[in-house]
Amino acid sequence: MAEVAVPTRDEIVALLQAVLDGTTSRTAAAEWASEVQDEIEEEDRDAIDPEMWHLLRLAASLDVKSGDSYLHDEATIRDWIAGRG
């Protein structure tokens, strides 16, 4: 398996902002985050930024729905970006 580049917190924040701006779909963002998460899960956890890891895991759930609504609304995504998530 080829090594995946571990994203930075800023890269994930940019992805979340793109979802809010409508330039990236929730599904595309969640799929990318899930794939990256799976690929780096075996990495040395001490070498991975815990804030980035937390945001990556949250981003992987962007497309989860509860009924007809997304589990995480736009206000929640803004909180994640602000570091309150």
C-alpha positions in Angstrom: 0.0 0.0 0.0 1.3 3.4 -0.9 1.8 5.8 2.0 -0.8 8.4 2.2 0.1 12.0 3.1 -1.2 12.8 6.5 -3.4 15.9 6.2 -2.9 18.9 8.5 -5.6 20.5 10.6 -5.7 23.4 8.2 -6.3 21.1 5.3 -9.3 19.5 7.0 -10.6 22.9 8.1 -10.4 24.0 4.4 -12.4 20.8 3.5 -15.0 21.6 6.1 -15.2 25.2 4.8 -15.6 23.9 1.2 -18.6 21.9 2.4 -20.1 25.0 4.0 -19.4 27.0 0.8 -21.0 24.3 -1.3 -17.8 23.7 -3.4 -17.5 20.2 -2.0 -20.3 17.8 -1.2 -20.7 16.3 2.2 -20.5 12.8 0.5 -17.2 13.6 -1.2 -15.7 15.1 1.9 -16.8 12.2 4.1 -15.6 9.6 1.6 -12.1 11.3 1.4 -11.9 11.6 5.2 -12.9 7.9 5.7 -10.3 6.7 3.1 -7.5 8.8 4.7 -8.5 7.7 8.2 -8.4 4.0 7.1 -5.0 4.5 5.5 -3.3 6.3 8.4 -5.0 4.4 11.2 -2.0 2.1 11.5 0.4 5.0 11.8 2.2 5.8 15.0 -0.5 7.7 16.9 2.2 9.7 18.8 3.3 11.2 15.4 -0.3 12.2 14.4 -1.6 15.6 15.5 -4.6 14.8 17.8 -6.5 17.8 16.7 -6.2 16.8 13.0 -7.2 13.2 13.9 -10.3 14.4 15.8 -11.4 16.7 12.8 -10.7 13.9 10.3 -13.0 11.5 12.3 -15.7 14.2 12.4 -15.3 14.9 8.7 -15.8 11.2 8.0 -19.3 11.6 9.4 -20.4 14.6 7.4 -22.8 12.6 5.3 -24.6 10.7 8.1 -28.3 11.4 8.2 -30.8 11.3 11.0 -34.1 10.9 9.3 -34.2 13.5 6.5 -31.6 15.8 8.1 -27.9 15.5 8.4 -26.7 14.5 11.8 -24.2 17.4 11.8 -25.8 20.7 10.8 -23.9 23.7 9.4 -23.6 25.3 12.9 -21.9 22.2 14.2 -19.5 22.2 11.3 -18.7 25.9 12.1 -18.1 24.9 15.7 -15.6 22.2 14.5 -13.8 24.8 12.4 -13.6 27.1 15.4 -12.2 24.3 17.6 -15.3 23.8 19.7 -16.2 20.4 18.3 
